[in-house]
């Protein structure tokens, strides 16, 4: 997949991973990068094109697709965490929001832009997933469930869009050093480091990126029989 001269859209591009991805696309020679955000005034970088996009609002998604009909790379990065929903008690509100943004939001954007990618030669669709796609988390079960659903969606999209020449890349990563994971005391990789890995994966035509050792171990463990939690 060529990045130089491409036109790209990154959702949730005003901070964290999304902002790093938008900058990396510009640095790799993209001709135009749309920064899809709910509030365009919050986009801090001058080298991108702010685009109003609320992934949970179908009218907003449709309007963004109409305005950005020249894209050849779409990166579904917009997402929320869910530290508020407890596994065995309390409200499900946080988990429902995580599913609306992380799963249904990715689905809505992918559905709206798939015909545009086809019209523009196929291009690429990138979904920013998580190590939590493969590992349940009792401390944030709603987020983990939304990422597992998003992984399943990514595989469906990969199969469905292959015929139109669209590369579908799933990006799996553990904790990234952003505001979303500021409360977590655990090893993290930098957003810029992850963005460069995504650029390399696009250039290589990869279908899946395992961005850190924690994620590679989680993927390998899927072939192992279920058992009690590891103490190591």
Secondary structure by P-SEA (a helix, b strand, c coil): ccccccccccccccccaaaaaaaaaaaacccbbbbccccccccccccbbbbbbccccaaaaaaaaaacccccbbbccccccccccccccccaaaaaaaaacaaaaaaaaaaacaaaaaaacccbbbbbccccccccccccaaaaaaaaaaaaaaaaaaaaacccbbbbbbbbbcccccccccccccbbbbaaaaaaaaaaaaaaccccccccaaaaaaaaaccccccccccc
